[in-house]
Amino acid sequence: MMRKLMWLALLTLVSAVAMAQTCVVEGAIGAGAAGAPDADHPNAHFGLNVIHATCGDHEFQAGAFRFTTRQENRIVEIQMIRLARLEVDAEHHVAAFAGPAVITVRTREGVRHVRGIVSVQVRDSRPRGSEEGDPDAIGVQFFVPDRQDPVFTYRGVVRRGDILVFHHERSR
């Protein structure tokens, strides 16, 4: 799914460049394991690919996000159904996105599936493969329609893997 999104965005970009238009492609991509800043081991796994492309009058937006963590005798999984909103701050290497999602909570008592909205913030703090500086970070919140406060919150730093926040602009 993530590869298809990237190929579709690149195809949109190439076709717009061929027509001599200004194109902007921005988003975030990444996968890995995250944990609390003071923890030695990760407790969550994630994968994300969100993109927004504009080329002249054409606009394309799509994304995928999945997240799994083990917390307090339960396993929490979140799967975003569709990307509804994406904001990229290229100067600070931060992206925030949201969309309809399903949270699945597995406990000894059983499995619960709840529909709602996932809101994700990611920070690309250091170049891929670098161990210097602050690690990349991820924050996840899940909201249900009846409440303003999130029913699930996670904040962590990337222990294995990488997050890349990007913004590319080109005109001919």
N, C-alpha and C positions, 0 to 999 in steps of 0.2 A: 504494500500500500504506500509506504513512504517513498519508494523508488518511483512509483507511478506518479505521485504528486510532483516530485522534483522534475521528472521528464516532461510532464504537462506544463509546468511553469517555464522550463527552458524552451520548450516548443513555442509557447506564447511569446517569450522574449525574442527568440530568433525571428519569428514571423513579423513581429512589430519592428524590429531593427531593419528587416528587409524593406519595410515600407517607410523608412526614414522617420521614425517617431521616437519620442522620449519614453524610455521604459524604466520602471522602478520595480525591483524585486527585493522583498525584505521578509524576514522571518527568523525562525530558530529551528535547529535540528540537534538532536543529541540522544544518547542512550547511556545507561550505566547504573551504578549502585550508589546510593546516598546514605548518609547517616548524620547523627547529631554532631555539631562542631566539636564537642568534647569526647565523642565516642571513638573507640579504636576500630570498630567494625561497622559496616553498613547494615541497615535494617530495612532498606527499601530498594526497589528496582524500578526504573522508568525508561520510557522511550517516547520521543516526541518529534514531530515534523510538522511545523506550521508555516504557511507561506501566503503572502499577499503580493500579487503582481499587477501592475498597471502599465499598459502600453497604449498610448494615445487614448482612444475611447474605450478600449477593452480593459476589463478588470476580471481578475481571477483570485479566488481565495479558497483555501482548503487546508485541512490539517488532520492529524491523528495524534492521540495522546493515550498512553496506558501507564498505569502506576500500580505497584503492589508493595505492601508493607506488612510486617508482622508486629502487632502491638498488643500487649496485655491479653494473652491467650486468644487472640483473634487474628485473622488474616483479612486485610482490607484490600480490595481491588477496585480501581476506577478505570473506566473505559469511556473516552469522549466519543460521542456519536457524530458530531459535526462541529466544525469551527464556526463560531458566531462572531467573535471579535478578536482582533489582533492589534496590539500597539507595540511598536519597536522604537526604543531610544538608542539609536546607533552610537551616539557619542559616549554613552555610559554602558554600552553593551548589555542592555536589559530588554527583555521582551515580556509582555503580559498578554495572555490570551484566555478565552473562555468559550464554553459551549455546552450544549445539552450532553448529559452523561448518565451513566448508570454506575452506582456504587454497589459492590457486592461485599457483604460482611459474613465471613465464615467463622462460626464458633462451635463448641461441642454441642450446643443445643440445636444447631442447624445453620441454614443459609438464608440470608435476606438479600433481596435485590430492591433497590430504591432508585427511582429516576429523579434527576435534579440538574443542577448546573455546576460544572467544575470551573474553578478559576485558578490559573497557574501563573506564577511569576518565576522567571529564570534569569540568572546573571552569568554572563560569560566573563570570568575574571582573569583568566590566563590562557595563553596560547596552548593549542593541542600538544600534549606530551610534556609540557613544562611542569615542574614541581615547585617552581618559585612563585611567591605571592599567595594571595588568598585563593582558595579553591572555588570552582564554579558552585553556584547555589541554586536550590529549587524550593519553591513554596507552593503548596497545594491546599485549596479550600474547596469543600463541597457544600452546596446549599440546596435545601429543599424548598418547595413553593410556600409552605406555611410559616417559615421562620426567616428572620433577617440575619441571625447569627449562623455561622457555618456549623454543620453537624459533624464535620471532620476537618481537621487542620494538621498539616505536616510542614515542617521546615527542616531542611538539611543541606549538607554540603556534599558535593560529588567526591566519592572516595575512589571509584573506578569509573572510567569512561570520560565523556566530554560533552559539553554544551557549547554550541556555536550560535551566536546571534549575529545576523548579517543584514546588510543594507547595500544594495548595488544599484547604481543609476547610470544609465547610458543613453546617449542621443546621437543621432547621425544627421 
